[in-house]
Amino acid sequence: MNAYHIPVLVKEVPEKLITDTSGVYLDGTVGGGGHAAAILPHLASGSLYIAVDRDGDAIKRAKKTLASFSNIIFYQSVFSDVDTVLHEANIHGLNGVLLDLGVSSYQIDTAKRGFSFRDDAPLDMRMNSKQALTAADILNNYPVEKLNTIFRTYGEERYAAAIAAAIGKKRQVENIRTAFQLTKIIRACVPGKLINKSFARIFQALRIEVNEEMKILQDGLEHLFSYLNSGGRLVVISYHSLEDRLVKQFVQKKENPCVCPPQLPYCACGKQQEIKRIKPYPVKPAHEEIEENPRARSARMRVGEKL
């Protein structure tokens, strides 16, 4: 098992992704290479696996994990910048795309990265350490109302307004730089029995904002889909409702693109179906997998095949 990150649905991913063993596949979130290590043995020597990740640590680890495979190339990039990646690789079409969204176990468990509320580390949360904006920058510089919006939208946090206001008051006295400074503020705003969920929601919201995760996902789905060959598959694993909803809506739009008023007896817009769902939809981890890897419990995998 990959110590960097235990891949979720690792048996199901190759089954759903691979339609041509000699094809070209893009892994937009290769991480430590866990899914890639399960997929590559099923591919023929003439295939190509394009491994992309914005995290330089992940790319280094994946190169070690996947060193025995010769049909793989690596790019440190965000998957929404697929135009640049495929131009450099001289690739014009893909047989499959895999996105395993969210944060890896390694990123959560490496205290200095600042993703976890369980370690008193600097509030960093950057997936790409070369990026300038950190979670601390957001907490200390964003207007209180914007913080409230982020916590409500990306964290779905019930006490978002109170937490944002408390942050606004605290930063007038001192900069908020560490996880425990933030958890102390949250603890003062939230009833005790709900505190751990609020910690998780606020940290999730900050991480999404720091890394522009929703924007990159929305842009990336459109760009990546445009490169899929007919019969190629889009496989996306998400871990919270915001991501999953966006993926679900994207597939629905491609599956039923008609924009005609419902009262019209026939379609006049001429928009054609571009994708079909691959069932089961979504795929969820089995009970046994969740017991082995509790972080898999919220995973949802949606698969669509381009027509």
Secondary structure, DSSP 8 states (H G I E B T S, - for coil): --SS---TTTTHHHHHH-S-TTSEEEETT-TTSHHHHHHGGGS-TT-EEEEEES-HHHHHHHHHHTTT-SSEEEEES-GGGHHHHHHHHT---EEEEEEE-S--HHHHH-GGG---SSS--BS---SSTT-S--HHHHHHHS-HHHHHHHHHHHH--TTHHHHHHHHHHHHHHS---BHHHHHHHHHTTS-GGGHHHHHHHHHHHHHHHHHTHHHHHHHHHHHHHHHEEEEEEEEEEE-SHHHHHHHHHHHHHHHS---S-TTSSS--S-----EEE-SSSSB---HHHHHH-GGGTT-EEEEEEE-
